[in-house]
Amino acid sequence: MKQCAPRPKGRTAVSAWVRRTIPAAAMALMLAVVGMLSGGAMQREPDKDTTAIIEASYLYNIAKLVQWRDPAMGRGPFIIGVMGSANLYQELVNKYANRSIGKQPIEVRKLPEVAEVDRCHILFVPAANRDLLPGILKQANARSTLLVSDFPDALNHGAVVNFIPARSTLKYEISMANAGKQRIDVGLTLRQLADKVVE
């Protein structure tokens, strides 16, 4: 009966022993499993994603502090569209989908990551989809949409509101010029609470 070699001591000797003892296929499988477990640990659960929680709260409060000049936006449900961010979408559904803005019940929609979007009161376009903003802004459906994003210089790309990281929380900045182009009036309270207001 073949005797197994005793496991050596010391980091270098152990590494050499592992390479000789464990077949390459088994080693590859172990590394793949470790990689999957590490990746899973990095993802945040929706109810523990503080960024999504803060962003959802901001979107809800922004909706209450602006006015849409287009009378058609005062009819039907109040639509908040979310592109990309699954956790933000889930947070909005869980906490705000049963509320209203004025007399309009909130409807949260998860939108495909394409430039052709449904008509929304508020549309969140994350940094990962920033290249879609020019196409979205050209659409008739987006003429009265309050665009929100979360990347540096988003206001220069057409966003009305941009989320910016600030230590352990988020702040926001507003472009009054972009709001005007979208026929949206921004309330004084929202301007006063903003980290930055661009006229």
PEVEN-V419835 format. One record per pair of residues at least 12 apart in sequence whose ideal C-beta (glycine too) atoms are under 10 Angstrom apart, sorted by the first residue. I is the first residue (numbers start at 1). J is the second residue. D is the distance in Angstrom with one decimal. If there is no record, write none. Layout:
i: (I & I)
j: (J & J)
d: (D & D)
//
This chain:
i: (4 & 5 & 5 & 5 & 7 & 43 & 43 & 44 & 45 & 45 & 46 & 46 & 46 & 46 & 46 & 46 & 46 & 46 & 47 & 47 & 47 & 47 & 47 & 48 & 49 & 49 & 49 & 49 & 49 & 49 & 50 & 50 & 50 & 51 & 51 & 51 & 51 & 51 & 51 & 51 & 51 & 51 & 52 & 52 & 52 & 52 & 52 & 52 & 52 & 52 & 52 & 53 & 53 & 53 & 53 & 53 & 53 & 54 & 54 & 54 & 54 & 54 & 54 & 54 & 55 & 55 & 55 & 55 & 55 & 55 & 55 & 55 & 55 & 55 & 55 & 55 & 55 & 56 & 56 & 56 & 56 & 56 & 56 & 56 & 56 & 56 & 56 & 56 & 56 & 56 & 56 & 56 & 57 & 57 & 57 & 57 & 57 & 58 & 58 & 58 & 58 & 58 & 58 & 58 & 58 & 58 & 59 & 59 & 59 & 59 & 59 & 59 & 59 & 59 & 59 & 59 & 59 & 59 & 59 & 59 & 60 & 60 & 60 & 60 & 60 & 60 & 60 & 60 & 60 & 61 & 61 & 61 & 62 & 62 & 62 & 62 & 62 & 62 & 62 & 62 & 62 & 62 & 62 & 62 & 62 & 63 & 63 & 63 & 63 & 63 & 63 & 63 & 63 & 63 & 63 & 63 & 63 & 64 & 64 & 64 & 64 & 64 & 64 & 64 & 65 & 65 & 65 & 65 & 65 & 65 & 65 & 65 & 66 & 66 & 66 & 66 & 66 & 66 & 66 & 66 & 66 & 66 & 66 & 66 & 66 & 66 & 67 & 67 & 67 & 67 & 67 & 67 & 68 & 68 & 68 & 68 & 68 & 68 & 68 & 68 & 69 & 69 & 69 & 69 & 69 & 69 & 70 & 70 & 70 & 70 & 70 & 72 & 72 & 73 & 73 & 73 & 73 & 73 & 73 & 73 & 73 & 73 & 73 & 74 & 74 & 74 & 74 & 74 & 75 & 75 & 76 & 76 & 76 & 76 & 76 & 77 & 77 & 77 & 77 & 77 & 77 & 77 & 77 & 77 & 78 & 78 & 78 & 78 & 78 & 78 & 78 & 78 & 78 & 78 & 78 & 78 & 78 & 78 & 79 & 79 & 79 & 79 & 79 & 79 & 79 & 79 & 79 & 79 & 79 & 79 & 79 & 80 & 80 & 80 & 80 & 80 & 80 & 80 & 80 & 80 & 80 & 80 & 80 & 80 & 80 & 80 & 80 & 81 & 81 & 81 & 81 & 81 & 81 & 81 & 81 & 81 & 81 & 81 & 81 & 81 & 81 & 81 & 81 & 81 & 81 & 82 & 82 & 82 & 82 & 82 & 82 & 82 & 82 & 82 & 82 & 82 & 83 & 83 & 83 & 83 & 83 & 83 & 83 & 83 & 83 & 83 & 83 & 83 & 83 & 83 & 83 & 83 & 83 & 84 & 84 & 84 & 84 & 84 & 84 & 84 & 84 & 84 & 84 & 84 & 85 & 85 & 85 & 85 & 85 & 85 & 85 & 85 & 86 & 88 & 88 & 88 & 88 & 88 & 89 & 89 & 89 & 89 & 89 & 90 & 90 & 91 & 92 & 92 & 92 & 92 & 92 & 92 & 93 & 93 & 93 & 93 & 93 & 94 & 95 & 96 & 101 & 101 & 104 & 106 & 106 & 107 & 107 & 108 & 108 & 109 & 111 & 111 & 111 & 111 & 113 & 113 & 113 & 113 & 113 & 114 & 114 & 114 & 114 & 115 & 115 & 115 & 115 & 115 & 115 & 115 & 115 & 115 & 115 & 115 & 116 & 116 & 116 & 116 & 116 & 116 & 117 & 117 & 117 & 117 & 117 & 117 & 117 & 118 & 118 & 118 & 118 & 119 & 119 & 119 & 119 & 119 & 119 & 119 & 120 & 120 & 120 & 120 & 120 & 120 & 121 & 121 & 121 & 121 & 122 & 122 & 122 & 122 & 122 & 122 & 122 & 123 & 123 & 123 & 123 & 123 & 123 & 123 & 123 & 123 & 123 & 124 & 124 & 124 & 124 & 124 & 124 & 124 & 124 & 125 & 125 & 125 & 125 & 125 & 125 & 125 & 125 & 125 & 126 & 126 & 126 & 126 & 126 & 126 & 127 & 127 & 127 & 127 & 127 & 127 & 128 & 128 & 129 & 129 & 130 & 130 & 130 & 130 & 130 & 130 & 130 & 130 & 131 & 133 & 133 & 133 & 133 & 133 & 133 & 133 & 134 & 134 & 136 & 137 & 137 & 137 & 137 & 137 & 137 & 142 & 142 & 143 & 143 & 143 & 144 & 144 & 144 & 145 & 145 & 145 & 145 & 146 & 146 & 146 & 146 & 146 & 146 & 146 & 146 & 147 & 147 & 147 & 147 & 147 & 147 & 147 & 147 & 147 & 148 & 148 & 148 & 148 & 148 & 149 & 149 & 149 & 150 & 150 & 150 & 150 & 150 & 150 & 151 & 151 & 152 & 152 & 154 & 154 & 154 & 155 & 155 & 155 & 155 & 155 & 155 & 155 & 155 & 156 & 156 & 156 & 157 & 158 & 158 & 158 & 158 & 159 & 159 & 159 & 159 & 160 & 160 & 160 & 160 & 160 & 160 & 160 & 160 & 160 & 160 & 160 & 160 & 161 & 161 & 161 & 161 & 161 & 161 & 161 & 161 & 162 & 162 & 162 & 162 & 162 & 162 & 162 & 163 & 164 & 164 & 166 & 170 & 171 & 171 & 171 & 171 & 172 & 172 & 172 & 172 & 172 & 173 & 173 & 173 & 173 & 173 & 174 & 174 & 174 & 174 & 174 & 174 & 174 & 174 & 174 & 174 & 175 & 175 & 175 & 175 & 176 & 176 & 176 & 176 & 177 & 177 & 178 & 179 & 179 & 180)
j: (21 & 17 & 20 & 21 & 21 & 86 & 87 & 87 & 87 & 90 & 86 & 87 & 88 & 89 & 90 & 91 & 93 & 94 & 87 & 90 & 91 & 94 & 95 & 87 & 85 & 86 & 87 & 88 & 90 & 91 & 168 & 169 & 170 & 85 & 87 & 88 & 91 & 150 & 163 & 165 & 169 & 170 & 82 & 85 & 86 & 87 & 88 & 89 & 90 & 91 & 92 & 87 & 88 & 91 & 94 & 95 & 170 & 88 & 91 & 163 & 169 & 170 & 171 & 172 & 82 & 85 & 87 & 88 & 91 & 92 & 124 & 126 & 148 & 150 & 163 & 170 & 172 & 80 & 82 & 85 & 87 & 88 & 89 & 90 & 91 & 92 & 93 & 94 & 95 & 96 & 108 & 124 & 91 & 92 & 95 & 96 & 170 & 124 & 148 & 161 & 163 & 170 & 171 & 172 & 190 & 193 & 80 & 82 & 88 & 91 & 92 & 96 & 106 & 108 & 122 & 124 & 146 & 148 & 161 & 163 & 80 & 91 & 92 & 95 & 96 & 99 & 101 & 106 & 122 & 189 & 190 & 193 & 80 & 121 & 122 & 146 & 148 & 160 & 161 & 172 & 174 & 186 & 187 & 190 & 193 & 78 & 80 & 96 & 99 & 100 & 101 & 102 & 104 & 106 & 121 & 122 & 146 & 99 & 100 & 101 & 102 & 187 & 189 & 190 & 185 & 186 & 187 & 188 & 189 & 190 & 191 & 193 & 101 & 121 & 122 & 146 & 160 & 161 & 174 & 179 & 182 & 184 & 185 & 186 & 187 & 190 & 102 & 183 & 184 & 185 & 186 & 187 & 121 & 144 & 145 & 146 & 182 & 183 & 184 & 185 & 144 & 180 & 182 & 183 & 184 & 185 & 143 & 144 & 182 & 183 & 184 & 119 & 144 & 104 & 119 & 120 & 121 & 143 & 144 & 145 & 146 & 183 & 184 & 101 & 102 & 103 & 104 & 121 & 103 & 104 & 104 & 105 & 107 & 119 & 121 & 100 & 101 & 104 & 105 & 106 & 107 & 108 & 109 & 121 & 96 & 99 & 100 & 101 & 102 & 103 & 104 & 105 & 106 & 107 & 108 & 120 & 121 & 122 & 104 & 106 & 107 & 108 & 109 & 111 & 118 & 119 & 120 & 121 & 122 & 123 & 145 & 92 & 93 & 96 & 97 & 101 & 106 & 107 & 108 & 109 & 120 & 121 & 122 & 123 & 124 & 146 & 148 & 107 & 108 & 109 & 110 & 111 & 117 & 118 & 119 & 120 & 121 & 122 & 123 & 124 & 125 & 142 & 145 & 147 & 148 & 108 & 109 & 110 & 111 & 120 & 122 & 123 & 124 & 125 & 126 & 148 & 109 & 110 & 111 & 112 & 113 & 114 & 117 & 120 & 123 & 124 & 125 & 126 & 128 & 129 & 132 & 136 & 149 & 110 & 111 & 112 & 113 & 124 & 125 & 126 & 127 & 128 & 129 & 132 & 110 & 124 & 125 & 126 & 127 & 128 & 129 & 150 & 110 & 108 & 110 & 124 & 126 & 150 & 108 & 109 & 110 & 111 & 124 & 108 & 110 & 108 & 106 & 108 & 109 & 110 & 122 & 124 & 106 & 107 & 108 & 109 & 110 & 108 & 108 & 108 & 121 & 122 & 121 & 121 & 122 & 120 & 121 & 120 & 122 & 123 & 123 & 124 & 125 & 129 & 125 & 126 & 128 & 129 & 132 & 129 & 132 & 135 & 136 & 129 & 131 & 132 & 133 & 134 & 135 & 136 & 137 & 138 & 139 & 142 & 132 & 135 & 136 & 139 & 141 & 142 & 132 & 135 & 136 & 139 & 141 & 142 & 145 & 139 & 141 & 142 & 145 & 139 & 140 & 141 & 142 & 143 & 144 & 145 & 141 & 142 & 144 & 145 & 146 & 147 & 144 & 145 & 146 & 184 & 145 & 146 & 147 & 148 & 160 & 161 & 184 & 136 & 141 & 142 & 145 & 146 & 147 & 148 & 149 & 159 & 160 & 146 & 147 & 148 & 149 & 150 & 159 & 161 & 163 & 147 & 148 & 149 & 150 & 151 & 154 & 157 & 158 & 159 & 148 & 149 & 150 & 151 & 154 & 163 & 149 & 150 & 151 & 152 & 154 & 163 & 150 & 151 & 149 & 151 & 149 & 150 & 151 & 153 & 154 & 157 & 158 & 159 & 157 & 147 & 149 & 151 & 154 & 157 & 158 & 159 & 157 & 158 & 158 & 157 & 158 & 159 & 178 & 181 & 182 & 158 & 182 & 181 & 182 & 183 & 182 & 183 & 184 & 160 & 182 & 183 & 184 & 159 & 160 & 161 & 178 & 179 & 182 & 184 & 186 & 159 & 160 & 161 & 162 & 175 & 178 & 179 & 182 & 184 & 160 & 161 & 162 & 163 & 172 & 161 & 162 & 163 & 162 & 163 & 164 & 165 & 170 & 172 & 163 & 164 & 164 & 165 & 173 & 175 & 178 & 173 & 174 & 175 & 176 & 177 & 178 & 196 & 198 & 175 & 178 & 198 & 178 & 175 & 178 & 181 & 182 & 173 & 174 & 175 & 178 & 173 & 174 & 175 & 176 & 177 & 178 & 179 & 180 & 181 & 182 & 184 & 186 & 173 & 174 & 175 & 178 & 179 & 186 & 190 & 194 & 174 & 175 & 178 & 194 & 195 & 196 & 198 & 195 & 195 & 196 & 195 & 195 & 193 & 194 & 195 & 196 & 190 & 193 & 194 & 195 & 196 & 194 & 195 & 196 & 197 & 198 & 186 & 190 & 191 & 193 & 194 & 195 & 196 & 197 & 198 & 199 & 196 & 197 & 198 & 199 & 191 & 197 & 198 & 199 & 198 & 199 & 198 & 191 & 198 & 199)
d: (8.4 & 7.6 & 8.5 & 8.0 & 8.5 & 9.9 & 9.2 & 6.6 & 8.2 & 9.6 & 7.4 & 4.6 & 8.8 & 8.7 & 4.2 & 6.2 & 9.5 & 7.7 & 8.9 & 8.3 & 7.9 & 7.7 & 9.9 & 9.1 & 9.1 & 9.5 & 4.3 & 8.1 & 8.8 & 7.3 & 8.2 & 8.1 & 8.9 & 9.0 & 7.8 & 8.1 & 9.7 & 8.6 & 8.4 & 8.4 & 9.1 & 6.6 & 9.9 & 6.7 & 8.7 & 3.9 & 4.5 & 8.5 & 7.5 & 4.7 & 8.7 & 8.7 & 8.9 & 5.7 & 9.9 & 8.4 & 9.8 & 9.8 & 9.3 & 8.1 & 6.3 & 4.8 & 9.6 & 9.8 & 9.5 & 7.8 & 9.0 & 5.3 & 7.7 & 8.8 & 7.4 & 9.6 & 8.2 & 7.5 & 6.0 & 6.7 & 9.3 & 9.1 & 9.3 & 9.7 & 9.0 & 6.0 & 9.0 & 9.0 & 4.1 & 4.9 & 9.3 & 8.6 & 6.4 & 6.5 & 9.3 & 9.5 & 8.6 & 9.7 & 8.2 & 8.6 & 9.6 & 9.9 & 8.1 & 7.8 & 7.0 & 7.2 & 9.3 & 6.1 & 9.8 & 9.7 & 6.1 & 8.8 & 8.1 & 9.4 & 6.8 & 7.9 & 9.9 & 9.5 & 5.9 & 6.8 & 9.2 & 6.7 & 8.6 & 9.6 & 8.2 & 10.0 & 7.7 & 7.9 & 5.0 & 7.3 & 8.3 & 7.9 & 9.3 & 9.1 & 7.9 & 8.8 & 9.8 & 10.0 & 6.9 & 7.1 & 7.6 & 8.9 & 6.2 & 8.1 & 9.1 & 8.9 & 9.3 & 6.4 & 10.0 & 6.6 & 7.2 & 8.9 & 9.5 & 9.9 & 4.8 & 9.3 & 9.3 & 7.8 & 6.8 & 6.1 & 8.2 & 9.8 & 10.0 & 6.2 & 8.4 & 8.5 & 9.2 & 9.0 & 9.9 & 7.4 & 4.1 & 8.6 & 5.5 & 4.1 & 9.0 & 8.7 & 9.7 & 9.0 & 8.9 & 6.5 & 8.6 & 9.3 & 9.7 & 7.5 & 9.8 & 5.5 & 6.4 & 5.4 & 6.0 & 6.6 & 9.9 & 9.6 & 7.1 & 4.4 & 8.4 & 7.3 & 6.7 & 5.5 & 9.3 & 8.1 & 8.6 & 6.9 & 5.9 & 8.0 & 7.4 & 9.6 & 9.1 & 4.2 & 7.1 & 6.7 & 7.5 & 4.3 & 9.3 & 5.7 & 9.0 & 8.7 & 7.8 & 8.9 & 8.6 & 9.7 & 6.1 & 9.9 & 5.4 & 9.1 & 9.9 & 8.7 & 9.1 & 9.9 & 7.7 & 8.5 & 7.3 & 9.9 & 9.7 & 8.0 & 7.0 & 9.1 & 8.6 & 9.4 & 9.9 & 9.1 & 9.3 & 5.9 & 5.3 & 7.0 & 3.9 & 9.7 & 9.6 & 9.0 & 9.9 & 9.2 & 7.1 & 4.2 & 7.7 & 9.2 & 3.9 & 6.8 & 5.1 & 6.8 & 9.7 & 9.3 & 5.4 & 8.4 & 8.9 & 8.0 & 5.1 & 8.0 & 6.1 & 10.0 & 7.2 & 6.9 & 4.6 & 5.4 & 7.7 & 8.7 & 9.2 & 6.0 & 9.7 & 7.7 & 8.8 & 9.2 & 6.4 & 7.4 & 5.1 & 7.2 & 6.6 & 6.7 & 4.8 & 7.9 & 7.6 & 9.6 & 9.4 & 9.4 & 8.0 & 4.9 & 8.1 & 4.8 & 6.4 & 6.3 & 8.7 & 3.8 & 8.5 & 7.0 & 4.4 & 7.0 & 8.9 & 9.9 & 8.0 & 9.9 & 9.9 & 6.8 & 7.1 & 5.7 & 6.6 & 9.2 & 9.1 & 8.0 & 5.0 & 9.0 & 8.7 & 9.6 & 9.7 & 8.1 & 5.0 & 7.8 & 5.7 & 8.7 & 7.6 & 9.9 & 7.1 & 6.4 & 5.1 & 6.6 & 8.8 & 5.3 & 7.5 & 8.9 & 9.6 & 9.1 & 8.7 & 9.8 & 5.9 & 7.9 & 7.5 & 4.3 & 8.8 & 5.6 & 5.4 & 9.7 & 9.2 & 6.7 & 9.5 & 5.3 & 10.0 & 8.7 & 9.5 & 8.7 & 7.7 & 9.5 & 9.7 & 6.4 & 8.2 & 9.6 & 6.5 & 8.4 & 4.9 & 9.1 & 8.7 & 9.2 & 9.1 & 9.4 & 8.0 & 4.4 & 9.6 & 9.6 & 9.8 & 8.9 & 9.6 & 9.9 & 5.1 & 9.8 & 8.7 & 9.5 & 9.9 & 7.1 & 7.6 & 9.6 & 8.3 & 9.2 & 9.9 & 9.3 & 9.5 & 10.0 & 9.9 & 9.3 & 7.5 & 9.1 & 9.1 & 9.7 & 9.1 & 9.2 & 8.1 & 5.4 & 7.0 & 9.1 & 7.0 & 8.3 & 9.1 & 9.2 & 8.9 & 4.8 & 8.5 & 7.9 & 3.0 & 5.4 & 9.1 & 8.0 & 7.3 & 9.4 & 9.5 & 7.7 & 8.3 & 6.7 & 7.9 & 9.8 & 8.5 & 9.1 & 5.7 & 6.7 & 6.0 & 6.4 & 7.9 & 10.0 & 6.5 & 9.6 & 9.7 & 9.0 & 8.7 & 4.5 & 7.7 & 8.8 & 8.1 & 7.3 & 8.0 & 7.9 & 9.2 & 5.3 & 8.3 & 9.2 & 7.8 & 7.0 & 6.6 & 9.2 & 7.2 & 4.8 & 8.1 & 6.3 & 9.0 & 8.7 & 9.8 & 7.3 & 9.6 & 7.2 & 5.0 & 7.2 & 5.5 & 6.9 & 9.3 & 9.7 & 9.8 & 9.7 & 8.2 & 4.8 & 7.3 & 8.1 & 9.7 & 9.3 & 9.0 & 6.3 & 7.3 & 5.1 & 8.7 & 9.3 & 8.5 & 9.2 & 9.2 & 7.5 & 9.4 & 6.8 & 5.8 & 7.8 & 10.0 & 9.5 & 6.8 & 5.6 & 3.6 & 8.6 & 7.9 & 9.7 & 9.6 & 8.8 & 8.5 & 9.8 & 6.8 & 9.3 & 5.6 & 9.1 & 7.2 & 6.4 & 10.0 & 9.2 & 9.4 & 7.1 & 7.3 & 9.9 & 8.0 & 4.9 & 5.2 & 7.2 & 7.5 & 7.4 & 7.9 & 8.7 & 4.8 & 9.7 & 9.3 & 8.5 & 8.9 & 9.2 & 7.9 & 8.9 & 6.9 & 7.1 & 5.8 & 5.2 & 6.9 & 8.6 & 6.2 & 9.8 & 8.6 & 9.0 & 4.9 & 6.9 & 9.0 & 7.4 & 6.3 & 5.5 & 9.1 & 4.8 & 5.4 & 7.7 & 9.3 & 9.6 & 7.4 & 9.7 & 7.3 & 9.8 & 6.9 & 4.6 & 7.3 & 7.2 & 8.4 & 7.9 & 5.5 & 7.4 & 6.7 & 4.2 & 7.8 & 8.6 & 8.2 & 9.3 & 8.9 & 9.2 & 7.8 & 10.0 & 8.5 & 8.9 & 9.7 & 6.4 & 7.9 & 4.2 & 9.9 & 8.6 & 6.5 & 8.7 & 5.7 & 8.4 & 9.2 & 9.0 & 9.3 & 8.4 & 6.0 & 8.1 & 8.8 & 9.0 & 9.2 & 6.9 & 6.6 & 9.9 & 6.6 & 5.8 & 8.7 & 9.3 & 4.7 & 4.9 & 9.4 & 8.6 & 6.1 & 6.6 & 7.9 & 7.3 & 5.6 & 7.9 & 8.8 & 8.6 & 9.0 & 8.6 & 8.4 & 7.9 & 7.9 & 9.8 & 9.9 & 9.6 & 8.9 & 9.5 & 9.9 & 6.4 & 8.1 & 7.1 & 9.4 & 9.0 & 7.6 & 3.8 & 8.2 & 8.8 & 8.2 & 5.8 & 6.3 & 8.4 & 5.9 & 5.5 & 3.9 & 7.2 & 6.8 & 6.2 & 6.9 & 6.5 & 9.6 & 4.9 & 9.0 & 7.5 & 5.3 & 6.9 & 9.7 & 9.4 & 8.2 & 4.7 & 8.4 & 7.8 & 6.4 & 6.6 & 5.1 & 6.9 & 6.8 & 8.2 & 9.9 & 9.9 & 9.8)
//
